[in-house]
């Protein structure tokens, strides 16, 4: 493995430190699920703190509560497939904030959606009644037509796509293992799917069919994936302490293998211009 890993220059300077704060106290409920922190701009950060979704502004240096899950949450309006009765005491396992929408996923398959510009919850549903119901990850994105959608990865081995304009389930793809993370390609045609299996999958987003041979190389289960803005390369993060970069034109072998320092690679992001690849590990 050491021979495969690409050498990374630890002395390179990518960003300059400005300041830190101890007012913000993020929390984690599941040691493997770390998608609980989202930056929607250079100045806005959303995060889980115990049972509350909070917002931190680096401009005002103020923190505000956005959604409290310690009590009862319920949608203000009825939609088809909506759990109008809502949920009580949701334990949030994963969070996604993008395109003005906040979505929280729960340990019992709960999905709670709220517009950042509105006070009330817009939509609640339970994605699965399976005993393995944990919502592992979510990806908010725009379809080719411009409609707002969310792709949800669950421990019941399912990937579901919801239309968030009409609050309807559009697709439900089933796999042979719990799905820990799914990311949508920039052209919306492909899904990178990883989970409780050593190999990753490239899947047609329209029908859920695997479009290439499985992506072989990791030694353990994967919990992260991310697409480069070019739509040709993407990365996967694994419990084998590596991040692998792949090219869809030649998926038989990874382009690069990047080693972490301490533990499993839990989260991956590309910068919007594609110049930087960031991946995190538990410290």
Residue pairs with C-beta under 8 A, 6 or more apart in sequence:
1 219
1 240
1 242
1 257
1 259
2 259
4 257
5 242
5 257
5 258
5 259
6 256
6 257
6 258
8 258
8 259
14 276
21 56
21 61
23 56
23 61
23 63
24 45
24 47
24 49
24 54
24 56
24 63
25 49
26 36
26 37
26 47
26 48
26 49
27 36
27 48
27 49
27 50
28 34
28 36
28 48
29 48
29 91
29 92
29 93
29 107
30 93
30 107
30 134
31 282
32 180
32 223
32 264
32 266
33 93
33 94
33 134
33 136
33 137
33 223
33 266
34 223
34 266
34 267
34 280
34 282
35 94
35 95
35 96
35 137
35 138
35 181
35 267
36 47
36 48
36 92
36 94
36 95
37 45
37 46
37 47
37 48
37 95
38 45
38 46
38 47
38 95
38 96
38 97
38 98
39 45
39 46
40 46
40 97
40 98
42 58
43 57
43 58
43 59
44 55
44 56
44 57
44 58
45 55
45 56
45 58
46 53
46 54
46 55
46 56
46 66
46 95
46 97
46 102
47 53
47 54
47 56
47 95
48 54
48 92
48 95
50 70
51 68
51 69
51 70
51 89
51 90
51 91
51 92
52 65
52 66
52 67
52 68
52 69
52 70
53 65
53 66
53 67
53 68
53 69
53 92
53 95
53 102
53 104
54 63
54 64
54 65
54 66
55 63
55 64
55 65
55 66
56 62
56 63
57 63
66 102
66 114
66 116
67 73
67 102
67 104
67 112
67 114
67 121
69 89
69 90
69 91
69 92
69 104
69 112
70 89
71 88
71 89
72 86
72 87
72 88
73 86
73 87
73 88
73 90
73 112
73 121
73 124
74 84
74 85
74 86
74 87
74 121
74 124
75 82
75 83
75 84
75 86
75 120
75 121
75 122
75 123
75 124
76 120
76 121
76 122
77 122
78 84
79 123
79 166
79 167
80 167
80 168
81 125
81 167
81 168
81 169
82 123
82 124
82 125
82 167
83 124
83 125
83 126
84 124
86 121
86 124
87 106
87 110
87 112
87 124
90 104
90 106
90 108
90 110
90 112
91 106
91 107
91 108
92 104
92 105
92 106
93 105
93 106
93 107
93 134
93 135
93 136
94 104
94 105
94 135
94 136
94 137
94 138
95 102
95 103
95 104
95 105
95 138
96 102
96 103
96 105
96 137
96 138
96 139
96 140
96 150
97 103
97 116
97 140
98 140
98 141
99 140
99 141
99 142
99 148
100 115
100 116
100 117
101 113
101 114
101 115
101 116
101 140
101 148
101 150
101 164
102 113
102 114
102 115
102 116
103 111
103 112
103 113
103 114
103 138
103 140
103 150
104 110
104 111
104 112
105 111
105 112
105 127
105 135
105 136
105 137
105 138
105 152
106 112
106 135
107 133
107 134
107 135
108 126
108 133
108 134
109 126
109 127
109 128
109 129
109 130
109 133
109 134
109 135
109 154
109 156
110 124
110 125
110 126
110 127
110 135
111 123
111 124
111 125
111 126
111 127
111 135
111 152
111 162
112 121
112 123
112 124
113 121
113 122
113 123
113 124
113 150
113 164
113 167
114 120
114 121
114 122
115 122
122 167
123 164
123 167
125 167
126 133
127 133
127 135
127 152
127 154
127 158
127 160
128 154
128 156
128 158
130 154
130 155
130 156
132 154
132 155
132 156
132 157
132 178
133 154
133 155
133 156
134 154
134 155
135 152
135 153
135 154
135 155
136 153
136 154
136 155
136 178
136 179
136 180
136 181
136 195
136 223
137 152
137 153
137 180
137 181
137 182
138 150
138 151
138 152
138 153
139 150
139 151
139 182
139 183
139 184
140 148
140 149
140 150
140 164
141 149
141 150
141 151
141 184
141 188
142 148
142 149
142 188
143 149
143 188
144 187
144 188
147 163
147 164
147 165
148 163
148 164
148 165
149 161
149 162
149 163
149 164
149 170
150 161
150 162
150 164
151 159
151 160
151 161
151 182
151 183
151 184
151 191
152 159
152 160
152 161
152 162
152 182
153 159
153 179
153 180
153 181
153 182
153 193
153 195
154 160
154 178
154 179
155 178
155 179
156 178
157 174
157 175
157 176
157 177
157 178
157 179
157 195
158 172
158 173
158 174
158 175
158 179
159 171
159 172
159 173
159 175
159 179
159 182
159 191
159 193
159 203
159 208
160 169
160 171
160 172
160 173
161 169
161 170
161 171
161 172
161 205
162 168
162 169
162 170
163 170
171 205
171 206
171 208
173 203
173 208
174 208
175 193
175 195
175 201
176 197
177 195
177 196
177 197
178 195
178 196
179 193
179 194
179 195
180 194
180 195
180 196
180 221
180 222
180 223
180 224
181 193
181 194
181 195
181 222
181 223
181 224
181 225
182 191
182 192
182 193
182 194
182 225
183 191
183 192
183 225
183 226
183 227
183 234
184 190
184 191
184 205
184 227
185 191
185 192
185 205
185 227
185 231
185 234
186 227
186 229
186 230
186 231
187 231
188 205
189 204
189 205
189 206
190 202
190 203
190 204
190 205
190 211
190 248
191 201
191 202
191 203
191 204
191 205
192 200
192 201
192 202
192 203
192 225
192 226
192 227
192 234
192 236
193 200
193 201
193 202
193 203
193 225
194 200
194 201
194 222
194 223
194 224
194 225
194 236
194 238
195 221
195 222
196 221
197 221
197 222
198 216
198 218
198 219
198 220
198 221
198 222
199 214
199 215
199 216
199 218
200 214
200 215
200 218
200 222
200 225
200 236
200 246
201 210
201 214
201 215
202 210
202 211
202 212
202 215
202 248
202 251
203 209
203 210
203 211
204 210
204 211
212 248
212 251
213 251
213 252
215 236
215 244
215 246
215 251
215 254
216 252
217 244
217 253
217 254
217 257
218 236
218 238
218 240
218 242
218 244
219 238
219 240
220 238
220 239
220 240
220 264
221 238
221 239
222 236
222 237
222 238
222 239
223 237
223 238
223 239
223 264
223 265
223 266
224 235
224 236
224 237
224 243
224 265
224 266
224 267
224 268
224 279
225 234
225 235
225 236
225 237
225 268
226 234
226 235
226 268
226 269
226 270
226 277
227 233
227 234
227 270
228 234
228 235
228 270
228 274
228 277
229 270
229 272
229 273
229 274
230 274
232 247
232 248
232 249
233 245
233 246
233 247
233 248
233 255
234 245
234 246
234 248
235 243
235 244
235 245
235 246
235 268
235 270
235 277
235 279
236 243
236 244
236 246
236 268
237 243
237 264
237 265
237 266
237 267
237 268
237 279
238 244
238 264
238 265
239 264
239 265
240 264
241 259
241 260
241 262
241 263
241 264
241 265
241 281
242 257
242 258
242 259
242 260
242 265
243 257
243 258
243 260
243 265
243 268
243 277
243 279
244 254
244 256
244 257
244 258
245 254
245 255
245 256
245 257
245 258
245 277
246 254
246 255
247 255
258 277
258 279
260 279
260 281
261 281
262 281
262 282
262 283
263 281
263 282
264 281
264 282
265 279
265 280
265 281
266 280
266 281
266 282
267 279
267 280
268 277
268 278
268 279
268 280
269 277
269 278
269 279
270 276
270 277
270 278
271 277
271 278
